[in-house]
Amino acid sequence: MIKKVRCFLLNIAIRTYQDDPKVQKNRWMILIILNLFTFMATLDGSIVNVALPVISNNLNLAVAQTEWVVTSYLMTICSFILFFGKMADGIGKIKVFRLGAIVFVIGSILCGFSHSLPILVGARIIQAIGASMTMASNMGIVTDIFPAHERGKALGLLGTFVSLGSITGPGLGGFIVSSLGWEYIFWVNVPIGLILIIAGWKLLPDDLSTRKVTFDVTGMITFAVFIISLFTGILIGQQVGYGNPGIVFSLILAVISFALFIWIEIRKDEPMLQLKIFKNSLFSLSILTGFLVFVANFCFNILTPFYMQGILGMSPHEAGLLLMLFPIMMAFVAPLSGALSDRIGSEWLTFWGLILLTSAQIGLMTLNGNSSLIFVGVLFVALGAGNGIFQSPNNSLLMSTVPKNQLGIAGSINGLVRNMGMVVGISVATTVLFMMMSQQAGHRVTSLIPGHPEIFLYGMRIVFILSSSICFAAALLTGYRLIKMRRSKLAKAQA
C-alpha cells in the first residue's frame, strides 16, 4: 500500500511539472544551475589536494594531518547524503537544494578565514553539509522536471559535471593558490554560489507535493559512526600505528556499526538505504565499477601534486597547468562518448575506457625524478580520455537498469558511492604510501623526507601498482557486464 501511494505521488509530481509551461521553458537553465552547483560541490572534494603542501607549510603541519582538510569534507558528505535524500522526499527536493546551496556558501566563506587546522576542518564540515544537501536532491529534481525522452541525456550531463568537478580540482587549485593564495580556493565559490542561488530562486519551481516520512535516525547514526570510526582509524593509524589500542577499537567499532546498520535497514519499513535495489545485478555492477574508478582517480589526485611539487620541483601554478590536461581531455571526450553510446550502446565504451585507464595507471608506475614533462602530460591526457570514455556511458547504464520510480534512490546511492570512492582512494593511497616509505626509511614516516626523493618515489610506485590493479579489476567487471547484457539482449530477441 505504501509503495502504491509513493508511486502515485511521484507520478503526480512528474506529470504536473511537465504540464507547467514555465518549468518546461526553463528546464535547461535549471539543469545548468544544478550542474554548476554540483560541479562546485564535487570540486571542493579535490581542489584542496594541490594546496595541501602550501597549507602544510603555512600551518606548520605534517602531510598526514593536512589530509583531514580533504577527508573531513568527504566523510561528512558520506555520513549525511542518504539522510538528506530522505529529507528531500519529506519536505521537498527543491527546498533541500536551496537550503544546501546557502549552507555551502557560508561554509566556503568560513573556510577562507580559518588559520588553524581545527577551525578549518570545522568549516569544511559545514561546507560539506551544504554540499550533501545539494547532491542528495539534484538527481531527483532532474528526474521530476525532465520528460522521459530527455531524462537520460539530462542525467548523463549531470554525471559528467560530477566527474569533471572531482578531477578538475587539482588543476584549478594550482592556478588559484599560485595567483591568490590557498584561502581563495574556498572564496571562489562565494560569488559563483550567490549568482546561482539568486538564479535558482527565480527559476526553480516550488515543490509540488510533500509527504510525511519517517526519518531513519538510528540508521543515520549507525552509518555515520561507521564512516567516522573507519576513516578516523585508518588516517590516525598512519601517524600512531595500527597496533594502537585506540585505533584497534575504532576499526572494530566500524565493523560492528556497519553490521548493525545493515541489520537495522533490513528491518525498517522506510529505511534510509533501500537495500533491495542491490538485488539488481547490473545496477550493482555499474555502481561497483564507478566506485573502483573513483578510488583509482583519487590515488592519482592525492599523490601527483606532491610528486610534481616535491620531486619535479614545479610551482603550484605549473603543477596546476599540467594537471588541467586531465579535465580538459575529459571535457572534450565525454560528450563524444555520450553521443556515441546512443548509437552503439554503452557496454563497449565503458570496457575500452577502463582498458585505457588501466594502461595510463601502469604508465604512472614508471614515473621517477627524471621523468619528462611531456611523458607526464601524455599520461594525464590518457587518464582524462579514459575517464571521458567511461563515465558518461556508465552513468547512463547505471540509471537505465532501474525502474523510473527508483531513479531518485539510485541517484542518492550513486552520490554516496562516488564520495566513498574518493575517501577510500585518499585513505588507501596515503596509508600504502606511508607504510612503504616507513619500511624504506626504517622509522615511521608521515610526510616527505627532505633530501630523500627515492623513498617517496618507492612508496608512490607501490600505490600506482595498486591503483592500476583496481582499474584492471573494474575492466574485468565491465567485461562481465558486457557479456551478461549481450546474452540478455540475445535471449529477448530469440523470445
Buried (B, 14 or more C-beta within 10 A) or exposed (E): EEEEEBEEBBEEBBEBBBEBEEBBEBBEBBBBBBBBBBBBBBBBBBBBBBBBBBBBEBBEBBBBBBBBBBBBBBBBBBBBBBBBBBBBBBBBBBBBBBBBBBBBBBBBBBBBEBEEBEEBBBBBBBBBBBBBBBBBBBBBBBBBBBEEEBBBBBBBBBBBBBBBBBBBBBBBBBBBBBEEBBBBBBBBBBEBBEEBBEBBEEBBBEBBEBEEEEEBEBBBBBBBBBBBBBBBBBBBBBBEEBEBEEBEEBBEBBEBBBEBBBEBBEEBEBBBBBEEBEEBEBBBBBBBBBBBBBBBBBBBBBBBBBBBBBBBEBEBBBBBBBBBBBBBBBBEBBBEBBEBBEEEBBBBBBBBBBBBBBBBBBBBBEBEEEBEEEEBBBBBBBBBBBBBBBBBBBBBBBBBBBEBBBBBBBBBBBBBBBBBBBBBBBBBBBBBBBBBBBBBBEEEBBBBBEEBBEBBBBBBBBBBBBBBBBBBBBBBBBBBBBEBBEEEEEEEEEE
